[in-house]
Amino acid sequence: MRQKELWNADVARRYDTPGTGMFAPGVLGPTVERLARLAGEGAALEFAIGTGRVAVPLAGRGVRVTGIELSRPMVEQLRTKADESAIPVVIGDMATTVVPGDYSLVYLVYNTISNLLDQADQVECFRNAARHLVPGGRFVVELWVPELRKLPPGQPATVWRSEPGYIGLDTYDILHQHVVSHHFRFDDGTERAELFRSPHRYIWPAELDLMARLAGFELESRHADWDGGEFTADSPSHVSVYRLPSDS
């Protein structure tokens, strides 16, 4: 399953869920608020900008936002909300693509760094963030914590959400640190079911910190959520802020 083929036109058309899920005000609002504070007076670069879920409201806050995105159909959906002059986007992958400009903030949200399926590519993603940032600039990563503690011996999958019309589960390949997310959607009225699968390489927080150090970053903060909640051993995800050294 190649990422460029995975995020096709059909997925892009159905990606946005205004007001619910990752688009719910309680999810999106704190994300945008925190990123706006971190960007300050500088410009922001979003890796894997997608349909502009975060970029559009962040630009609405007055932050100059540029994006990198592998999927052209996702960018086409973004263009229904903001044109190129408002939010420029360069087509390419987040590990190697370079865009013009200097940025005070690079950010990568909603587990997307795990879409890079090789550890070396994930390290290059950090290096790519560093090459775009001014001294003292920040790289923000939102990422889930692997749920391996939920796996009984011999069981390769965990169910992470079950609700009417939807089941989400992950199957783990522990040897290669890979996971495939399975999204089952059911329509009781038509008795139809749809399956969307996405492959990932999961990263432990300590491994993420080592990747950051290899790219010249230091961990500035880690919280359980965008509101600044305490990160603990039981936190299912984290928002980690890495910072480059200042010139002074």
N, C-alpha and C positions, 0 to 999 in steps of 0.2 A: 504494500500500500504506500505509494509515493505521495508525499504531502501535496505536491502540485496537482495531482490527479484527485486526491481526496477532497480538497476544497474547491469543488467544481461549481458550475452555474446553479445546479439544483440546490446544493447545500447553501450557497450564498443567498439564494432567494428566500430560504427558510430560516436563515441564521438569526435574524433580528426577532426578538420577542418583546416589543415595547411594553414597559411597565411590569414585566414579570421576569423571573429567573435572574440572569446576570444583568438584565436591563431594569430591574426593580429599583426604585429610588433609594431604598435602604442599602442596596449594594453599590449602585453607581455613584450616588451622591458623595459618600465618604472617600471613594477612590479619586474622584475628580478634585475634591477639596484638598486632599493630601498632596496630590501631584502638583496642583497649582501653587501650593506653599513651597514645595521643593524646587519648582522651576524658578520662582522669584521673578526677577526682571528678565531672565534669559529665555532662550528658545528651548523647546523640547522635541525630542526625536522618539517616536514610538516604533519599536521593532514589532513586526507582524501586526500592522494597524487594522487589518481586517475591514469590516464595514464601518469603522469609525465609532464604535460603541463608546469609547473613552475619548478619542481625539476630538469629536465634534463638540461635546459639552465643554471639554477643556479649552478648545479654541474660543468657545463662547465666553469663557472667563477672561479672555484677553491674552492667553498664552499663544505664542507663535509655535504651531505644531507642524512637523514634517513626519512622513511615515515611510517605512520600508514594508513591502508586502509581496509574498511569493505568488499569490493567487490573483489573477486579473479579474475573475468574476467577483471576488470580494471587493476589489477596488471599484468595480462598476456599481456595486450597491452603495458604496461610500459616495460616489459621485451623484447619487440622487439626493444627497444631503448637503454636500459641500463641493464646490468646484476646485480645480487645480490651484487657482490663485489663493484660495482660502486655506487649503490643506494640501500642499504638494506631496506626492507619493512617488517613490522610485520602485519599480518592479525588481525584485531580487530576494535573495535569502538573507536572513539576519546575521549569519555568521561571517559573510564576506563582502556584502554590498556596502559601498561607501557613497554617502550623499554629501553635497556641498554644505558648508556652514559650520559654525561652532555652537555647541549646545551646553547649557548648564545642567540639563537633565536628559537621560535616556531611560526609557522604561519599557518593561516587558511584563504584561499582566496575564492573569487567568491561566497559569500553568503552561504558557506557550513555549517556554524554553525547553520543555520536555518533548516538544515536537521534533527537536533535533535528536536523532536516534543513535548518535555516536558521542562518546565522551569527548573526543578531540574536537568535534564540531561545537559542543557546548562550551568548551574552553575558548574556542575562536570567537564565539558570540560575546564573551566577556571582553576579549581583546578588541573586537569591533566596536563595542560600546566605548571602551577607553579611547580609541583613536578619534572618536567624534566629540569627546568632552573637553571643555576647558579645564585648566588646573582647578582643583577643588570641586569639580563637577560630580554629579551623583548618577548611579545606575540603580534602578529600583526593579526588583524581581518579586512577583507574586507567584507562589508555588505551593502545591499541596505536599503533605508529608505522606510517604508510602505507608499503607495500612497493613504491613506484613504481620503485625501482632494479632491481627484478626484471622490469620490463615491457620487453621488446624493442620496437623501433619497430613500430607497427601491431598489436600484440597487446594486447587490453584486459583480460586476466584473468591472475590468478596463483593457483596451487594452493598452499594453505597447510597442508593436511593430507591425507594419503592413507593409509588403513589398511583392513584387511579390514572390509567392511560400511559404510565411510564415506569420502566424499570431500568436502572443503571447499574452495571456491574463491571468489575475489572478482573482480567485474567493475568496472572503474573508469571513471568519467566525469570525466576530469581537468579539463575546462573548468569544470564546476560543483562540483568537489571532492566528488563523490558516489561512493559505492561500494555495491554490492549483494552481500551475502554469500549464497552458495548452499550449502546443506547437503544432500547426497545421502546417503541411507541405504538400504542394500541388505539384503535377507533372502534368503540363498542357498537356504534351505529351501523358501521359497514363491515364489522368483523375483519378489518384489515390490520396488518401489523407491519411496521417498518423497522429495519435495523440499520444503524449507522455505527461504524467501528472506526476508531482512531488509535494508531500505535504511538507509544511514548517510550522515552527512556527516563526512568525516575531517578531523582537525585536527592540524597540525604542533605540536610542543612550543612553538616560539617564538610561534605564534599563540595557543596556550592561555595562555601567560604574559601576552600583551597583553590578552586577555579578563579575566584576573585583575586586572590593573592598572586596567582600566576600572571594576571593581567595588570597588576600594579594597584589594585584596590585594597581598601581596608573596610571592614564591616563597621558601619556607623550605628545602625540600629536594627533590631528585629522584633516585630510585633506579631501577634496572632491574627490581626486584621487591620483594615485601613483606619479604624478608629483609634488604634494605638493600644489595643488590649494586650495583656501580658502573654508572651509566648511561653508555653509550658510543655512538658513531656506529653500531654494529652491534646495539644493543639492539632487540628487536622490540616492546617495550612499556615503559611506565614508570609509576611511582607518584609523583605529584607532590603535595606538601603546600604549601598556600598559607595565609598567616596574616594576619589583620586586625591593624592596629596596636593596641597597648594604650593605655589611657587615660593611663597615666603616661608 
